Amino acid sequence: MAVREKTTVRLKAEAQCTSHSRAQISVRDLSFDIDEPIERGGTNLGPTPTDTALAALAGCTNVIGHKCANRLGVDIGDLQIKLSCEFDRRGVTLAEEIDTPFVAIDQTVLWSGGASEAEVQAVAVEVEKYCPLAKLFAGSGTQLRTTWTKA
């Protein structure tokens, strides 16, 4: 009898907030800091919350990209992902409420494998459909522009 994976799982994280800016995050058996830079009153022991969200998109693009490439039988090799974000700071500075703080994200995915341009574009279409972080940003109104380019 085949084991069926659950379609919905509960993700958990815990934060021990040791100051106004620093949160020591625990996820599974891992821990890391989220903090603000010194010039904003933090201790710079980790990325900011917004930096962390942007980094999560890169990590998710990598994981889902490789899963999609594997499913399609496409060799994308190693990826290098570069992100640039237009961020509206009025919300975090409490100047005014902002519906879409991450206004636009440009993501460039450089692949090193032997796949053709057409094969990689097929992977890119699948990643857009399945990457939960891309869905999160796009669903919030962020203009997410992703370009896949041969390294």
N, C-alpha and C positions, 0 to 999 in steps of 0.2 A: 504494500500500500504506500503510495507516494505521500509525502508530507506536504501539506499546503501551507505556504507562508501567509502570515497575517497581512491583510491589505491596509490596515490602519494600526499604527503603533503609537505609544505615548513617548515623546522625547522629554527628557528632564535635564535641567541645569539648575545649579544653585550658585548664588553670589553672596560672598561675605564682603560687605562694603565697609572698608576700614577707614575711609575718609569721604569727603564730598565728591571726589573724582575717581577714586580707585575702587575697583571691584575685583575680588579674587574669585574667578569663575571655576566651578567644578562641573565637569561633564564626564559621565562614565568614570573611568579611573584616571582622567587627565585634569590638569589644572593650569590656568593661565590668568594673566592680569589684563584688565581693560582699564585704561587710565587716560588722563589728559596730559598734554605737554606742560612743562614747567611754566611757560609764559601764560598759561591759562589756569594756573594754580594747582596743577597736578604734580606727580613725581616722575612722569614719563617712563613708568615701568612696563608699559604695554601700549598697544594701539588704542586709539579712541573708539568709542562705540561705532561711529560712522565709518572709520577706517576698517573696523572689524566686519561691518556689513559688506563693504566693497571687497574685502579680501575673501569673504565667504562666497561671493559670486565667482571669483577666479577659481577657488577650490572646487566649487560645484560644477563649473564649466569643464574643468579637468576630469572629474570623476564621471560625469554623465557623458562627456565627449568620448572617453575611452569605452564606456559601456556601449554607446551607440555604434562606435566604430567596430567594436568586436562583434556586435550583433549583425552588422552589415558586411563583415569580413574585410574591413578597410584598414590598411596600415597607416595610422597617423603618427606613429613614433612618439617621441617626447613632445610635449607642448610647452611653449613659453607664452604666458598671457599677460598682456599689458592693459591696464585700465586707466582711464582718465574720466573724472566725474565733475560735472558742474553741480555744485551744491549750494542751495539757498540757505544761508546761515540765519536768516531773520527769525526762524523758529527757535533754534538753539540759543540765540541771544535774547530770547523772550521779547523781541520787538513786535512780532505779530505771529498769529497762527498761520502755518504754511501747509497746504494740502499735499504738495509734492516737493519735499525738501531735496530729494535726489532728482534734479531737473532732467539731466541727461547723462548717460554713461556711454562712453566709447570704449569698446573692448576689442582688442586685436589679439587673435589667437594665431600663433606661429606654430606650424607643425613641421616635424623633421622626417616623417616616414616616407615611404615610397608611393603613397596614394596619389592618384591623379587629382587635378582640380575638381573635376566633376564628382569624384568619389567623396572628396572632403566636403563639397557643398551639400551632398546628400546627408553626411554626418551633421553638418551645421543645421539643416532643417530639422533633424531629429532632436538635436540638443535643444533647440528653441521650443520644441513641443514638450520635452520632459524635464528640463532643468528647473527644480523648484525655486531656486533663487532668482533665475531669470524671470520666472512667472511672477514671483513676489514683486520684483521691481516694476515689470511691465504692468502688472495689475494695479499698482499704486499710481500709475500715470507717468513714470519715468520713461523718457525716450531712450530705449536701450538699442544701441547700434553695435552689432558684432560683425567683425570682418575676419575671415579665416584666410591666412596667407602662408605660402610656403616659406619656411625659414631659410 
